[in-house]
């Protein structure tokens, strides 16, 4: 993931292009959900996020 809040559009495109490449080998699995886990005040919290393809 790339994050560049202060980059203008042209600079962002140049940077993103340089960092983009095809996956080798090509992925063959579909992920339908992601679990976000964090710790706060010594307690584990979790949230399941559904993903759409």
N, C-alpha and C positions, 0 to 999 in steps of 0.2 A: 504494500500500500504506500502511496506517495501522498504527502501533505505539503502544500506550498501556498499558504494563505497570502503571502506578500508577493508572489510572482505574478507578473502580467501574463496575459494569454499567450503571447508568442514565446516567451521564455518557458512557460509551463509546457507548451507543446513540444519544444525542443528537448527539454529534460525528459518528459514522459516517453517520447519516441526513442531516445537513447536507452531507456530502461525497459522497453517492451521487447519481448522475444517469444517465439512459440515454445510450448512445452514439448520436451523430448524425453521419453515417449509421450504421446498424446494421452491425456487423462481418460480413464474408462469408468470412473465411478461418479455417481450423482449423490451429492450431499443434500439432505432435505431439512436439516436443522443444525444449529450451532449452539453450544452451551457456553455462556459467559459466566465465569466464576471470579469472585473477588472476595477479599477479606477486609472487614471493617470492624474495629474495636475488638479484635480477636475472634470474630464470628465469621464463618464461611457463608457467603450468599451465592446463589446461582439463579440464572434465568435462562430458559431455553428459548431461542429465537428461531422461528420457522423461516426457511429460505425458499424462494420460488425460482424455478429454472426458466 
